[in-house]
Amino acid sequence: MKLYHAPGSCSQAIHIVLQETELHAEVIKVDARKHRIEGGADYYDVNELGYVPLLQLDDGSYLREGPVIAQYLADQRPASCLTPSHGTMERYRLLEWLNFLTSEIHKGFIPLLYAVAAGKYVDTAKPKLESRFAWLDKQLSDKPFLMGEVFTIADAYLFALTGWGKATWMKSVYNADIDFTPLVHLQAWYERVRNRTAVQRVLRDEGLSGE
């Protein structure tokens, strides 16, 4: 397999899942702004949509969209417990989280990351995103991870997205003007995830470990 990803982007979640499952894949870095692959090739020649992550399977076919790729990889290693079993209510709870993160958090960041182009829309988008993170903080007040006691692909996804914010306890490639410092439960969760061995390996590889 080959994973096309940009350090610090949402594809960091897939990079983490790869490390957690110990599945082998060649990780190919993409310049998300220039749409160039390491070595200079045009990324649009690989993915005409131009964004990451993109997973090339061993048969040459592709999987797009981070939540789908994360589920596929986790399902290859059931013992990793990164996803609940198909057909269980817990699996639907995971899907609920993934849809929330995609629609309310991931997309909520876009106006802030492109604030000049977004203009006055930022004045609407920022408070809405802040309210979503405040709600997330409450959800993490009585459990170590989003699904409870077990780290899942939803935590990997949220970790990558949270890295786009602004706080003294994180190092980020992007810098949306969202301050997470007052969110103590989110901060504690972030530290738990960051301290995982697999996540530390990813952060070192992406140049975000602070080392």
Secondary structure, 3 states (H helix, E strand, C coil): CEEEECCCCCCHHHHHHHHHHCCCCEEEEEECCCCEECCCCEHHHCCCCCCCCEEECCCCCEEECHHHHHHHHHHHCHHHCCCCCCCCHHHHHHHHHHHHHHHHHHHHHHHHHCHHHHHHHHHHHHHHHHHHHHHHHHHCCCCCECCECCCCHHHHHHHHHHCCCECCCCCCCCCCCCECCCCHHHHHHHHHHHCCHHHHHHHHHCCCCCC
